[in-house]
């Protein structure tokens, strides 16, 4: 092998290595972009409102009337997004 052919082969390997590195970097960026956009649509839910009626009945001994007291409790639950959590099969 002559020194000139060796230099040509080294230049060819450098270009091939640079091309592979560029493609790998582009693929990594594409994968990172897809992973980042996937977490934005992980969960969608509307706010939920739960109403509970608590009714207490009292009876007066002398008047024999029944009074009904109603109390309304309103609870609002809002679902927020969070990052996905990875779990392993370890103990």
Buried (B, 14 or more C-beta within 10 A) or exposed (E): EEEEEEEEEEEEEEEEEEEEEEEEEEEEEEEEEEEEEEEEEEEEEEEEEEEEEEEEEEEEEEEEEEEEEEEEEEEEEEEEEEEEEEEEEEE
